């Protein structure tokens, strides 16, 4: 069994990544990161993902994945973007973040609530090789949260492509549905050939 580390202290992300990786590399054990958390002072998803992956690889000596992701709302010029986790302040309160975003676009009509989730995944190997991929998941923002699944902005994000005939937020999707279609799954698809070679 090969091991890799995911550079996050967020157990939801570890679970989601493990499910995605298991589909292509069941011989891989993905473990959570317990080392120091770097200051995410990059101004792009790429910079922050690389910063986290480099820190985890140096600390553990293992191949290290890091994801920097967020929701980008068109009418807000792409915000919250890299500030998604801190949108309502440095407490990283997901409920407050979601409520603030809904309030900011509360007067915007449905056709103009377009948005996308972005995930940039960096893989840093112990020898220093670095790989970066991006996944985009288009959709729009609901007028209110629905569903108890997922985390973060999932309850208010309605993907353009739906696995069923009726429209649902990601908070109403199953974990299996999300593992196939999400922005992280799309980024991992681009990493597929590299994962097979590790």
Protein Blocks (a to p, Z undefined) as FASTA:
>chain_A
ZZdddddfbfklmmmmmmmmmmmmmmbccdddfbdcdddfbfbfklmmmmmmmmmmmmno
pacdddddddddfkloopaklmmmmmnojkopaklmmmmmmmmmmmpcfklmgccddddd
ddddfkopacdddddddddddfbdedjehehjlmmcccfbdcbfbdcdfklpcfklmmmm
mmklmmmmmmmmmmmmZZ
